[in-house]
Amino acid sequence: MMELKETIEMMQSEDYKERFKAEYHQLGIRVTKLRDFVDKYEKGELNFKPDCSITLLKGQIVPMCIYLDVLKERAKIEGIQLK
């Protein structure tokens, strides 16, 4: 998996397809990290008590995944290779 810092150059590209790929990868990274956080939260493995409920955090994942799916579909339509 890429790291956010690895998307900086893509985000600054003049080519909208490169910026699109950066957006897709950034969102994927954030979804993965949030899922990992929620998993640790559920298992009681965090070394602090989050202010947000686990329900709210899980609710945040849903629209993020929908947005990721929208980006995937748009990439197919526009011929953008995401890998």
C-alpha positions as CSV (number, residue, x, y, z in Angstrom):
1,M,0.0,0.0,0.0
2,M,1.2,3.5,-0.8
3,E,1.7,6.1,1.9
4,L,0.2,9.5,1.7
5,K,3.6,11.2,1.2
6,E,4.0,9.1,-1.9
7,T,1.0,10.8,-3.6
8,I,2.4,14.4,-3.2
9,E,4.0,14.5,-6.6
10,M,0.9,13.1,-8.3
11,M,-1.2,15.7,-6.6
12,Q,0.9,18.5,-8.0
13,S,0.8,17.2,-11.5
14,E,-0.5,19.3,-14.4
15,D,-2.2,16.1,-15.7
16,Y,-5.7,15.7,-14.2
17,K,-5.4,11.9,-14.5
18,E,-2.4,11.9,-12.2
19,R,-4.2,14.1,-9.7
20,F,-7.2,11.8,-10.0
21,K,-5.0,8.8,-9.2
22,A,-3.6,10.6,-6.2
23,E,-7.0,11.3,-4.9
24,Y,-8.0,7.7,-5.3
25,H,-4.9,6.4,-3.6
26,Q,-5.2,8.9,-0.7
27,L,-8.8,7.9,-0.1
28,G,-7.9,4.2,-0.2
29,I,-5.1,4.9,2.4
30,R,-7.5,6.8,4.6
31,V,-10.2,4.1,4.4
32,T,-7.6,1.4,5.3
33,K,-6.3,3.3,8.2
34,L,-9.7,4.1,9.6
35,R,-10.8,0.5,9.3
36,D,-7.6,-0.6,11.1
37,F,-8.4,2.0,13.8
38,V,-12.0,0.8,14.2
39,D,-10.8,-2.8,14.4
40,K,-8.4,-1.9,17.2
41,Y,-11.1,0.1,18.9
42,E,-13.5,-2.9,18.8
43,K,-10.8,-5.2,20.2
44,G,-9.9,-2.7,23.0
45,E,-6.4,-2.4,21.7
46,L,-6.1,1.4,21.7
47,N,-4.0,3.1,24.3
48,F,-6.5,5.9,24.7
49,K,-10.2,6.5,24.7
50,P,-11.5,8.1,21.5
51,D,-13.9,11.0,21.8
52,C,-16.0,9.6,18.9
53,S,-18.2,6.6,19.3
54,I,-17.3,3.5,17.3
55,T,-20.7,3.9,15.6
56,L,-19.8,7.3,14.3
57,L,-16.4,6.1,13.0
58,K,-18.1,3.1,11.3
59,G,-20.6,5.5,9.7
60,Q,-17.7,7.6,8.3
61,I,-16.3,4.5,6.5
62,V,-19.5,4.0,4.6
63,P,-19.5,7.2,2.5
64,M,-15.8,7.0,2.1
65,C,-16.2,3.6,0.5
66,I,-19.0,4.8,-1.7
67,Y,-16.8,7.7,-2.9
68,L,-14.0,5.2,-3.6
69,D,-16.5,3.1,-5.7
70,V,-17.5,6.3,-7.6
71,L,-13.9,7.0,-8.3
72,K,-13.3,3.5,-9.6
73,E,-16.3,3.7,-11.9
74,R,-15.2,7.1,-13.2
75,A,-11.7,5.8,-13.8
76,K,-13.2,3.0,-15.9
77,I,-15.2,5.4,-18.0
78,E,-12.3,7.8,-18.4
79,G,-9.7,5.1,-19.1
80,I,-7.6,6.0,-16.1
81,Q,-5.4,3.1,-14.9
82,L,-5.4,3.2,-11.1
83,K,-2.8,0.6,-10.4
